[in-house]
Amino acid sequence: VAPCSNGVLIAGSFINTTPPYIARLDMEGHEDQQFGSGAGLDGPVYAMLVQPDGRILIGGIFTNFNGISSPSLTRLLANGSKDPDFNVGAGVHGGIGSVGSVWCLGLQEDGKILIGGDFLSYNGTGRLRVARLHSNGSLDTGFAPSPGPDKTVFALAVQPNNQVILGGDFTSVNGVSRSRIARLNSDGSLDQYFGQCEGADGTVNALALQHAGKVLPAGDFTTVAGGSRNGVARLDGNRS
């Protein structure tokens, strides 16, 4: 769910809207028939982000939008049509014969886009479960985790200095032990000081940032950084 200038955007696995999987509701909660046209997506949406200019980033597990190939990631104009200036090429892939999934999205102040999920490559270049894109959808090679998280990234949060906090069910990042929460520097290298204190004992499904660098993880865990925290915690993003 995300607010927009003409109402509220909703996205998910529903198919009872036209087109399916994403819709705009007016202020009274009715489906806005002026939003979108054609067949739309052919699979569910897991993540949605409305940019400051009103364009809508969507990620999930789908292969095309209105018959145009766009594996698991695309961007729409404010009226629900495909943005012609955003091209993902081959998109994300999970390996031979499988479609990768995008579970989370983030946006830097300079317009660069972070994606996280369960994929092994982006547009033919190896990227394990996290990548950064230019605003036109091309891969930003200046962000190169090596090799990246070992399991799915379900959540990410971009800090003002362009460091990226990751949450998921991974147990290592870039070959270093990190239990379900980690932070990458702006070039994709691992922040050696954040998340080294035990991490979470269960999956981190969501992340939020507060003022003064505080980080809120939420998910299926009972301890974080060695302390008892049932499903939600707050960390100091300025420290380890």
C-alpha positions, 0 to 999 in steps of 0.5 A, a space after each residue: 500500500 502506498 499513498 499517491 496524489 490521486 488516492 491509494 495504490 495497492 499491490 499484491 497477489 490479488 487478481 480481482 482488479 483490472 488489470 490484476 496485481 496492482 490498482 489505484 483506489 480513490 478516496 472512497 476506496 473504489 477502484 480507479 478505472 483510469 489507472 492502468 490498461 491492458 493485461 498488466 502483470 502476469 504475476 504477484 507484486 511483493 514490493 512497491 515504491 512511489 518515487 518523488 516524481 510520481 513514477 511507481 517502481 514495482 518488484 515481484 515474481 512476474 515475467 512481463 507487463 502488458 506483454 512487454 518482457 520485464 522479469 520481476 521488475 518494472 516502473 510505471 508512470 503515474 497513470 499506470 502505463 509502463 515507463 518507456 524510460 525504464 528498461 531492465 533488459 533480461 531483468 533478474 534471474 534465479 538460475 537456469 530455467 527459473 525466474 528470480 524474485 524481487 522482494 524489496 526496493 529502495 531509493 537513493 536521493 540521487 535517484 539510484 534504485 536498490 533491489 533485494 530478493 532471491 536472484 542470482 543475476 541482473 540483466 546477465 551480470 552476476 548479482 546475488 540477491 542485491 543490486 543497485 540500478 541507475 534511474 533508467 534501469 541499467 545496472 550500476 557496476 559501482 555497487 558490487 557485493 562480492 559475492 553477496 548474501 547467501 540467502 534471500 533478502 526480504 527487506 532493505 533500507 537506504 541510509 542518508 549516506 547511501 549505506 544499505 541495511 539488509 534484512 532476510 534469512 541469510 547467515 552470511 554476506 560477502 563470505 562473512 558471518 551475518 545472521 539475518 541483518 547486515 549493512 553494505 557500504 555505498 560500493 557494496 562492500 560489507 560494513 565490518 562493524 554493523 551486525 557482527 554482534 550475533 544478529 537475529 535468530 529468525 528471519 527479518 522481514 521488514 526494516 524501517 529507519 528512524 531519526 538519529 540513525 535508529 534502525 527498526 527490524 521486524 520479523 520472525 525472531 526472538 533475540 537480536 544482538 543477544 537480547 530478548 526481542 520478540 518480533 521487533 527491535 531497535 538498533 543504533 545504526 551509528 554503531 555496531 
